[in-house]
Amino acid sequence: MPRANTLMVSGFIALLAALVPLGSLADATSIGTLFAFGLVNIAVVVLRRRRPDMPRTFRVPWGPVLPVLGTVCCAYTMASLGADTWAAFGLWMAVGLGIYFCYGIHRSKLETATLDTAVLETTIPKDGPR
């Protein structure tokens, strides 16, 4: 139920706001956002090379140069953050990856869809059903 999830997350955020200084929370938010932006920049280059036939509604200007510069800028800005921010980021990533590998990977709808798609691709001819 979305209500229960909203209440749990709100309670957790309220607890963080009460116990952690605002500057530290801002740095933690910044490192997480910069990491996500860096990953998106890397994904743009990887997908362009591995899946050139994939339909795209938007093309990144200046080929792989702009995403590489974006990744470098994110890494540079992340490097300026303090050791305590990096420790919190590492701990948060470890917790998130632990939850994913212990719980999420086995219940992934994407994994189920991939298996279903693989079965369909082996049973339906490339030129479509007849």
N, C-alpha and C positions, 0 to 999 in steps of 0.2 A: 504494500500500500504506500503510495507516495507521501501520505501524511506522516507515517511513522519514520520514514527515511529523512524527511525534512526536519522533523523534531530531533532526531538523533544527531544529524549533522549540525543543526543550529546549536544544540547543547554542547557539542564538541568545540565548535568555533567560539562560543561564549566562554568556555573554560580556558581555551587558549588565550583569548583576549584578556581575561582576568589575570592569568599567570605569567604570560610572556610579554616582554617589552615590545612596544609597537615597532621600533626599528628592526628588531630581530624578525618579527613577523613579516615586515616589508621586504627584508633581505631574502627570507625563505620564499616569499611569493615571487620575487624577482628571479631567483635562481631556477625555480620551477618553470616559469614562463620562458626564460631564455633557453633552457634545455629543450622545451617543447618546440620553440621556434627553430632552434638548431636542427632538431630531428626532422622537422618539416622541410627545411632547406636541403638536407641530405636526401630525403625521400624524393624530392623533385628530380634530383640528378639521377638517382638510382632507377626510378620508374621510367624516366626518359630513355635510359639505356636498355633496361630489361624488358620494357613493355612499350616499344615505340608505336605499336599499332593501337594502343588503348585510346578510346575517344576522349578528347579533352575539350572542355568548354573555355579554357583559358590557357594561353601559352605564356610562359615566363619570358619577359624580354631579356635580351642579351645572353641567351643560351645558358650554359652551366656557370658562366662567370658570376652572375648576380646571386645565385644560391650559394656558391662557394664563398663569396664575400659576406653574405649574410651569416653563414656558419662561423666564419672567422670573427666577425663582429660579436656574435653571441658568445663565443669562447673567450674572447678578449674581455668582455664585460663580466662574464662569470669569473674569470681569473682575478678580478679586482675585489671580489667578495671575500669576507673573512673566513678563517678556519672553522669557526663555530657554525657558520652558515653551511659550509661544505659538509661538516659532520652531520648536521641535521638533514641535509639533502641526501647524504649516503644512507643514513638510518631510514629515512622515509622511503627511499627507493628499495632498500632491502625488505622493508615491511610490505610494500606494494608488490614486489616480485614474489615474495613468499606467499602472499594471499593468492596471487595469480596462479602460481605453479601448484599450490596445494588445493585450490578450490576452482578457480575460473577456467583453467585449461581443459578440465574434464567436462565442464558444463557449457562449453562455448558453442553458441549457435552457429558461428562462423565455421568451426570445425565440422559440425554436423552438415552444414550446407556444402562444405568442400567435399565431404564424402559423397553426398547425394549428387553433386555436380560431376564427380569423377565417375560414378556409376552411369549417369546419363550420357556422358561423353563417350563411354565405351559401348553403349547400346544404341545410340542414335547416330546415323551416318553423318558425315561432315556437311553434306549438302542438304541436311534437314530431314524430317520425317516424311515418309511417302504416303 
